[in-house]
Amino acid sequence: MQTALVPLVLLLNGLAAGVLFGTLLGGFPYLASLPAGQYVHAHAYHGQRYDPAMPLCLVGTVVGDLALVLVAEQAAARGLFGLAGLLALATAVISLTKNAPVNRWMRTLDPDDLPADFAARDPRPSWGAWNRLRSALTIAALVVNCAALAVLL
């Protein structure tokens, strides 16, 4: 079971980390540079493209790491898989509570008729900060999962 789970967890974690790393490099800087109406349109478009792939990758990472805590042969690897799972779980919690609500809100707005108070409610600063944190957590989870694999080798 360990032999099948480790590559799967690394794949899922790597996909999630890669997408989030991409948002740090180009996705969010681009969105942050746009005028409000263009931002709303672009954010709504991009936000729906990552569902359900990103949640599946994160949940798969958490569940896979939990399974590896139970079946990994070395205690050090079990501890590392547990830590990686907690980091991925933290990413999922941030995604669900901080980023996904903004994504849903963006899909309800008309870019050509934004609410009068949109400038005061512009979610970019907060969304960007939470995105940086969840990106760092997911990348850290991948590093820890790779360390666990190294222990197993």
ChimeraX commands (.cxc) that place a marker at each C-alpha (Angstrom):
marker #1 position 0.00,0.00,0.00 radius 0.5
marker #1 position 2.83,2.41,0.87 radius 0.5
marker #1 position 4.40,1.83,-2.55 radius 0.5
marker #1 position 1.22,2.95,-4.33 radius 0.5
marker #1 position 0.31,5.80,-1.97 radius 0.5
marker #1 position 3.60,7.71,-1.91 radius 0.5
marker #1 position 3.68,8.53,-5.66 radius 0.5
marker #1 position -0.02,9.41,-5.61 radius 0.5
marker #1 position 0.41,11.78,-2.66 radius 0.5
marker #1 position 3.45,13.39,-4.27 radius 0.5
marker #1 position 1.54,13.84,-7.52 radius 0.5
marker #1 position -1.51,15.40,-5.87 radius 0.5
marker #1 position 0.57,17.60,-3.56 radius 0.5
marker #1 position 2.85,18.59,-6.45 radius 0.5
marker #1 position -0.09,19.58,-8.65 radius 0.5
marker #1 position -1.58,21.73,-5.88 radius 0.5
marker #1 position 1.77,23.32,-5.06 radius 0.5
marker #1 position 2.45,23.99,-8.74 radius 0.5
marker #1 position -0.86,25.72,-9.30 radius 0.5
marker #1 position -0.46,27.85,-6.19 radius 0.5
marker #1 position 3.16,28.67,-7.09 radius 0.5
marker #1 position 1.86,29.77,-10.49 radius 0.5
marker #1 position -0.61,32.13,-8.83 radius 0.5
marker #1 position 2.27,33.69,-6.91 radius 0.5
marker #1 position 4.40,34.17,-10.01 radius 0.5
marker #1 position 1.83,35.44,-12.46 radius 0.5
marker #1 position -1.81,34.83,-11.70 radius 0.5
marker #1 position -2.30,37.14,-8.75 radius 0.5
marker #1 position 0.15,39.86,-9.86 radius 0.5
marker #1 position -1.79,40.05,-13.11 radius 0.5
marker #1 position -5.17,40.19,-11.35 radius 0.5
marker #1 position -3.89,42.81,-8.92 radius 0.5
marker #1 position -2.82,45.05,-11.82 radius 0.5
marker #1 position -6.24,45.13,-13.52 radius 0.5
marker #1 position -8.90,47.83,-13.21 radius 0.5
marker #1 position -11.81,46.71,-11.02 radius 0.5
marker #1 position -14.19,45.58,-13.77 radius 0.5
marker #1 position -11.54,43.64,-15.64 radius 0.5
marker #1 position -10.37,42.13,-12.35 radius 0.5
marker #1 position -13.87,40.87,-11.50 radius 0.5
marker #1 position -14.25,39.32,-14.94 radius 0.5
marker #1 position -10.78,37.69,-14.90 radius 0.5
marker #1 position -11.07,36.47,-11.30 radius 0.5
marker #1 position -14.45,34.86,-11.94 radius 0.5
marker #1 position -13.06,33.16,-15.03 radius 0.5
marker #1 position -9.91,31.86,-13.32 radius 0.5
marker #1 position -11.65,30.93,-10.07 radius 0.5
marker #1 position -14.04,28.51,-11.72 radius 0.5
marker #1 position -11.27,26.84,-13.73 radius 0.5
marker #1 position -9.58,25.44,-10.61 radius 0.5
marker #1 position -12.69,23.71,-9.26 radius 0.5
marker #1 position -12.94,20.81,-8.63 radius 0.5
marker #1 position -9.29,19.97,-9.44 radius 0.5
marker #1 position -7.64,21.94,-6.64 radius 0.5
marker #1 position -9.97,20.74,-3.87 radius 0.5
marker #1 position -9.49,17.15,-5.05 radius 0.5
marker #1 position -5.71,17.56,-5.04 radius 0.5
marker #1 position -5.71,19.03,-1.53 radius 0.5
marker #1 position -8.17,16.53,-0.07 radius 0.5
marker #1 position -6.29,13.71,-1.78 radius 0.5
marker #1 position -3.04,14.95,-0.26 radius 0.5
marker #1 position -4.55,15.13,3.24 radius 0.5
marker #1 position -6.21,11.71,3.00 radius 0.5
marker #1 position -3.14,10.14,1.40 radius 0.5
marker #1 position -0.82,11.55,4.04 radius 0.5
marker #1 position -3.14,10.31,6.79 radius 0.5
marker #1 position -3.12,6.84,5.23 radius 0.5
marker #1 position 0.67,6.96,5.04 radius 0.5
marker #1 position 0.84,7.85,8.73 radius 0.5
marker #1 position -0.92,4.54,9.33 radius 0.5
marker #1 position 1.06,2.34,6.91 radius 0.5
marker #1 position 4.54,3.84,6.46 radius 0.5
marker #1 position 7.28,1.46,7.53 radius 0.5
marker #1 position 9.57,3.95,9.34 radius 0.5
marker #1 position 8.50,6.09,12.28 radius 0.5
marker #1 position 10.34,9.14,10.92 radius 0.5
marker #1 position 8.45,8.86,7.64 radius 0.5
marker #1 position 5.14,8.55,9.51 radius 0.5
marker #1 position 5.90,11.75,11.41 radius 0.5
marker #1 position 6.82,13.59,8.23 radius 0.5
marker #1 position 3.71,12.39,6.40 radius 0.5
marker #1 position 1.66,13.55,9.37 radius 0.5
marker #1 position 3.24,17.00,9.28 radius 0.5
marker #1 position 2.73,17.26,5.52 radius 0.5
marker #1 position -0.90,16.26,5.95 radius 0.5
marker #1 position -1.42,18.97,8.57 radius 0.5
marker #1 position 0.14,21.57,6.27 radius 0.5
marker #1 position -2.12,20.47,3.41 radius 0.5
marker #1 position -5.12,20.50,5.75 radius 0.5
marker #1 position -4.28,24.07,6.78 radius 0.5
marker #1 position -4.19,24.99,3.09 radius 0.5
marker #1 position -7.61,23.42,2.57 radius 0.5
marker #1 position -9.07,25.28,5.54 radius 0.5
marker #1 position -7.73,28.62,4.28 radius 0.5
marker #1 position -9.00,27.85,0.79 radius 0.5
marker #1 position -12.49,27.03,2.06 radius 0.5
marker #1 position -12.81,29.87,4.54 radius 0.5
marker #1 position -10.86,32.73,2.96 radius 0.5
marker #1 position -10.35,32.25,-0.78 radius 0.5
marker #1 position -13.38,30.26,-1.98 radius 0.5
marker #1 position -15.95,32.75,-0.61 radius 0.5
marker #1 position -14.27,35.52,-2.61 radius 0.5
marker #1 position -14.21,33.32,-5.70 radius 0.5
marker #1 position -17.95,32.68,-5.33 radius 0.5
marker #1 position -18.66,36.38,-4.77 radius 0.5
marker #1 position -16.71,37.35,-7.89 radius 0.5
marker #1 position -18.91,35.06,-10.00 radius 0.5
marker #1 position -22.04,36.92,-8.80 radius 0.5
marker #1 position -20.82,40.39,-9.80 radius 0.5
marker #1 position -21.44,42.14,-13.10 radius 0.5
marker #1 position -18.07,43.60,-14.15 radius 0.5
marker #1 position -19.91,46.41,-15.97 radius 0.5
marker #1 position -22.10,47.30,-12.98 radius 0.5
marker #1 position -20.05,46.88,-9.80 radius 0.5
marker #1 position -21.51,47.76,-6.40 radius 0.5
marker #1 position -20.91,51.39,-5.43 radius 0.5
marker #1 position -18.79,50.28,-2.50 radius 0.5
marker #1 position -16.63,47.86,-4.49 radius 0.5
marker #1 position -13.48,49.94,-4.01 radius 0.5
marker #1 position -13.91,49.68,-0.24 radius 0.5
marker #1 position -14.68,45.94,-0.48 radius 0.5
marker #1 position -12.03,45.09,-3.10 radius 0.5
marker #1 position -10.86,41.66,-1.94 radius 0.5
marker #1 position -7.46,41.72,-3.66 radius 0.5
marker #1 position -5.28,42.68,-0.68 radius 0.5
marker #1 position -6.84,40.09,1.64 radius 0.5
marker #1 position -7.22,37.39,-1.03 radius 0.5
marker #1 position -3.60,37.89,-2.07 radius 0.5
marker #1 position -2.31,37.61,1.50 radius 0.5
marker #1 position -4.28,34.40,2.13 radius 0.5
marker #1 position -3.16,33.04,-1.21 radius 0.5
marker #1 position 0.50,33.66,-0.30 radius 0.5
marker #1 position 0.02,31.80,2.98 radius 0.5
marker #1 position -1.75,28.81,1.45 radius 0.5
marker #1 position 0.87,28.67,-1.31 radius 0.5
marker #1 position 3.67,28.60,1.26 radius 0.5
marker #1 position 1.88,25.90,3.26 radius 0.5
marker #1 position 1.27,23.72,0.20 radius 0.5
marker #1 position 4.86,24.07,-0.99 radius 0.5
marker #1 position 6.06,23.27,2.52 radius 0.5
marker #1 position 3.83,20.17,2.53 radius 0.5
marker #1 position 5.47,19.06,-0.72 radius 0.5
marker #1 position 8.96,19.57,0.72 radius 0.5
marker #1 position 7.99,17.55,3.82 radius 0.5
marker #1 position 6.43,14.80,1.70 radius 0.5
marker #1 position 9.65,14.62,-0.34 radius 0.5
marker #1 position 11.64,14.39,2.90 radius 0.5
marker #1 position 9.41,11.51,3.99 radius 0.5
marker #1 position 10.08,9.76,0.70 radius 0.5
marker #1 position 13.81,10.24,1.25 radius 0.5
marker #1 position 13.49,8.54,4.64 radius 0.5
marker #1 position 11.77,5.59,2.96 radius 0.5
marker #1 position 14.51,5.22,0.35 radius 0.5
marker link #1:1,2 radius 0.2
marker link #1:2,3 radius 0.2
marker link #1:3,4 radius 0.2
marker link #1:4,5 radius 0.2
marker link #1:5,6 radius 0.2
marker link #1:6,7 radius 0.2
marker link #1:7,8 radius 0.2
marker link #1:8,9 radius 0.2
marker link #1:9,10 radius 0.2
marker link #1:10,11 radius 0.2
marker link #1:11,12 radius 0.2
marker link #1:12,13 radius 0.2
marker link #1:13,14 radius 0.2
marker link #1:14,15 radius 0.2
marker link #1:15,16 radius 0.2
marker link #1:16,17 radius 0.2
marker link #1:17,18 radius 0.2
marker link #1:18,19 radius 0.2
marker link #1:19,20 radius 0.2
marker link #1:20,21 radius 0.2
marker link #1:21,22 radius 0.2
marker link #1:22,23 radius 0.2
marker link #1:23,24 radius 0.2
marker link #1:24,25 radius 0.2
marker link #1:25,26 radius 0.2
marker link #1:26,27 radius 0.2
marker link #1:27,28 radius 0.2
marker link #1:28,29 radius 0.2
marker link #1:29,30 radius 0.2
marker link #1:30,31 radius 0.2
marker link #1:31,32 radius 0.2
marker link #1:32,33 radius 0.2
marker link #1:33,34 radius 0.2
marker link #1:34,35 radius 0.2
marker link #1:35,36 radius 0.2
marker link #1:36,37 radius 0.2
marker link #1:37,38 radius 0.2
marker link #1:38,39 radius 0.2
marker link #1:39,40 radius 0.2
marker link #1:40,41 radius 0.2
marker link #1:41,42 radius 0.2
marker link #1:42,43 radius 0.2
marker link #1:43,44 radius 0.2
marker link #1:44,45 radius 0.2
marker link #1:45,46 radius 0.2
marker link #1:46,47 radius 0.2
marker link #1:47,48 radius 0.2
marker link #1:48,49 radius 0.2
marker link #1:49,50 radius 0.2
marker link #1:50,51 radius 0.2
marker link #1:51,52 radius 0.2
marker link #1:52,53 radius 0.2
marker link #1:53,54 radius 0.2
marker link #1:54,55 radius 0.2
marker link #1:55,56 radius 0.2
marker link #1:56,57 radius 0.2
marker link #1:57,58 radius 0.2
marker link #1:58,59 radius 0.2
marker link #1:59,60 radius 0.2
marker link #1:60,61 radius 0.2
marker link #1:61,62 radius 0.2
marker link #1:62,63 radius 0.2
marker link #1:63,64 radius 0.2
marker link #1:64,65 radius 0.2
marker link #1:65,66 radius 0.2
marker link #1:66,67 radius 0.2
marker link #1:67,68 radius 0.2
marker link #1:68,69 radius 0.2
marker link #1:69,70 radius 0.2
marker link #1:70,71 radius 0.2
marker link #1:71,72 radius 0.2
marker link #1:72,73 radius 0.2
marker link #1:73,74 radius 0.2
marker link #1:74,75 radius 0.2
marker link #1:75,76 radius 0.2
marker link #1:76,77 radius 0.2
marker link #1:77,78 radius 0.2
marker link #1:78,79 radius 0.2
marker link #1:79,80 radius 0.2
marker link #1:80,81 radius 0.2
marker link #1:81,82 radius 0.2
marker link #1:82,83 radius 0.2
marker link #1:83,84 radius 0.2
marker link #1:84,85 radius 0.2
marker link #1:85,86 radius 0.2
marker link #1:86,87 radius 0.2
marker link #1:87,88 radius 0.2
marker link #1:88,89 radius 0.2
marker link #1:89,90 radius 0.2
marker link #1:90,91 radius 0.2
marker link #1:91,92 radius 0.2
marker link #1:92,93 radius 0.2
marker link #1:93,94 radius 0.2
marker link #1:94,95 radius 0.2
marker link #1:95,96 radius 0.2
marker link #1:96,97 radius 0.2
marker link #1:97,98 radius 0.2
marker link #1:98,99 radius 0.2
marker link #1:99,100 radius 0.2
marker link #1:100,101 radius 0.2
marker link #1:101,102 radius 0.2
marker link #1:102,103 radius 0.2
marker link #1:103,104 radius 0.2
marker link #1:104,105 radius 0.2
marker link #1:105,106 radius 0.2
marker link #1:106,107 radius 0.2
marker link #1:107,108 radius 0.2
marker link #1:108,109 radius 0.2
marker link #1:109,110 radius 0.2
marker link #1:110,111 radius 0.2
marker link #1:111,112 radius 0.2
marker link #1:112,113 radius 0.2
marker link #1:113,114 radius 0.2
marker link #1:114,115 radius 0.2
marker link #1:115,116 radius 0.2
marker link #1:116,117 radius 0.2
marker link #1:117,118 radius 0.2
marker link #1:118,119 radius 0.2
marker link #1:119,120 radius 0.2
marker link #1:120,121 radius 0.2
marker link #1:121,122 radius 0.2
marker link #1:122,123 radius 0.2
marker link #1:123,124 radius 0.2
marker link #1:124,125 radius 0.2
marker link #1:125,126 radius 0.2
marker link #1:126,127 radius 0.2
marker link #1:127,128 radius 0.2
marker link #1:128,129 radius 0.2
marker link #1:129,130 radius 0.2
marker link #1:130,131 radius 0.2
marker link #1:131,132 radius 0.2
marker link #1:132,133 radius 0.2
marker link #1:133,134 radius 0.2
marker link #1:134,135 radius 0.2
marker link #1:135,136 radius 0.2
marker link #1:136,137 radius 0.2
marker link #1:137,138 radius 0.2
marker link #1:138,139 radius 0.2
marker link #1:139,140 radius 0.2
marker link #1:140,141 radius 0.2
marker link #1:141,142 radius 0.2
marker link #1:142,143 radius 0.2
marker link #1:143,144 radius 0.2
marker link #1:144,145 radius 0.2
marker link #1:145,146 radius 0.2
marker link #1:146,147 radius 0.2
marker link #1:147,148 radius 0.2
marker link #1:148,149 radius 0.2
marker link #1:149,150 radius 0.2
marker link #1:150,151 radius 0.2
marker link #1:151,152 radius 0.2
marker link #1:152,153 radius 0.2
view
